[in-house]
C-alpha cells in the first residue's frame, strides 16, 4: 500500500475530490493548510504573503492504484501556473482500525 499526499490550490480542491470520488477513490482526508514553495509566497503591491492557503489530501491506496490516483490529481489540479501543488508518495507498513483493532496488510 502507498500513502499519497497531494497539496493543491484551494480553488481546485473540490474538482480534485470529485474526480477521485467519481473514479471510486472515496476514502480520503482533506484539510486546509498553509505553506509556500519555490515561489516563496506572493507579493501584491507592497504586501507580501509569505504563506499561501493550500489543501492537503491524504489517500492510502493499493500499489496498483497509485498511478491512476496520481494522474487524476495531476489532471484535476492543473492550472499551468506556479503553485499548482506537489504530490508525495510513501510506503505504508500497516493500517490499524481504531474501532475494531483489526490490522490490514
N, C-alpha and C positions, 0 to 999 in steps of 0.2 A: 504494500500500500504506500501511497505517497500523499504528502500534505502539500497542497498548492495554496500559496498566499499571494494574492493579487492586490496591488494598490492602484486604484483608478481615480479619475476625476469624479467629483460628486454628481455632476450632471449626467454621467454615463452609468451610474450605479444601478438604476432601475433597468436600463437596457441590458446590462450585463446579467443581472439577476434573472430577468425574464428569459434571456437567451439560454442560460443554464437550465432553468426550470423547464422550458419548452423542449430541451434535449434530454430530460429525465434526471438531471442533477438537481434534486430538490433540497438536499441536506447541505446547508452552508451556514456559516456565521458571517454576519455583515456588521461592521462597526465604523463609526466616524473616528478619524484620526487626523493628526496634523503632521506635516513634515515638509522636507524640501529635497530636491535632487540636484542635478547638475546646474539647473538654472538659478540656484541659491536664492530662491524667493522671487518676489515680483515687485517692481517699482512702478508706481502710478503717480506721476507728478513728483512731488517732493516726499511722498510717503513710500517707505519700503516695508513690504510684508515679508518677514523672514521665513515664516512657516505658513504653508497653504493647507486648506482643508482637503482631505482625500477620504476615500472609502477603502477599507481593508476587507477583502473577502478571504475566508479560510474554508477550504474544502478538502476533505480526505476522500480519495478515490482509489480503486484498484489500479495497478500498474498499467493495465491495458487501456484505461480510460484517460490517462494523463494527456496524451497528445490531443485528443478530442476536446477536453476541457480547456487546454491552453489555446487552441485555435478559436474556440468560442469567445474566450475572454479577449484575445487579441483583436478579433473581428469587431466585437461589440463595443470595446473601449476605445477604438482607434478614432482620433480626430485629425492626425497628421501634424499636430503641434507638440512642442516640448511640454513635458508634464503629463503625457498620456498615461504613464504608470510603469510599473515593474511587476514581473511575475517571478516568484521564488518557488522552487520545488525541492522538497526534503523527504527523505525516507521516514516511514512511521514504523516503529518497532512493535508496538502493540496498542490495542484500544480496550479500555475497560469501561463498561457501562455502570454509572453510579448507582442507579436504582436497583439493578439486579445483581451486580457484581460479575456479570458474565464478561469473559475476555475473548476478544477476536484475535485472529492470526495464529 
